[in-house]
Amino acid sequence: MARDVISTCPVCSSELSITRLVCRGCGTAIEGDFNVGRFGRLNREQLGLLESFLRARGNAKELERELKVSYPTVRARIDALVRALGLADGAPIGDEGEDETTRSGETAELRREVLERLARHEITSEEAAAALRGRKE
C-alpha cells in the first residue's frame, strides 16, 4: 500500500530527503539524495487549498463559496500558499521551515476567522477573546 511521503522530520522538523526510488513495474532502483520538491513540502491543508483553487480555476469568489470563508480569508490563504511554494516576491521559505511573514499572515488569518465567527454568533465574545489570546476555554 503506497502512502504519501512526508517532507518534514517528525523529531527535529528539518526537511527530509529521499534516498531511493524504485519502479514498481520493472524493479529498477535509483539511489541518491533527492528533494521532495516544492509541492511535496506543502501540508495537507495547503494541498487541499491548491486543489480547491484549481477546481475553481482560480476564481476567488468560487473558492469563497467552496471553503465557506470570506474573501479576505481566501486571499490570506492563497498568499500563504504562494509564500510556502517560494513564489512570493520576498525571500522564499528555505530549509528552516516557516518564516516570520508566514507566521504573521497565519495570525492575521486566524484573527479574521475568529472575528467572522463572532459576527455570525457562532462563538461568544469571551470565546473570541480567548481565541485571540491563543488559549482555549
Order of alpha helices (4+ residues) and beta strands (2+ residues): beta-beta-alpha-alpha-alpha-alpha-alpha
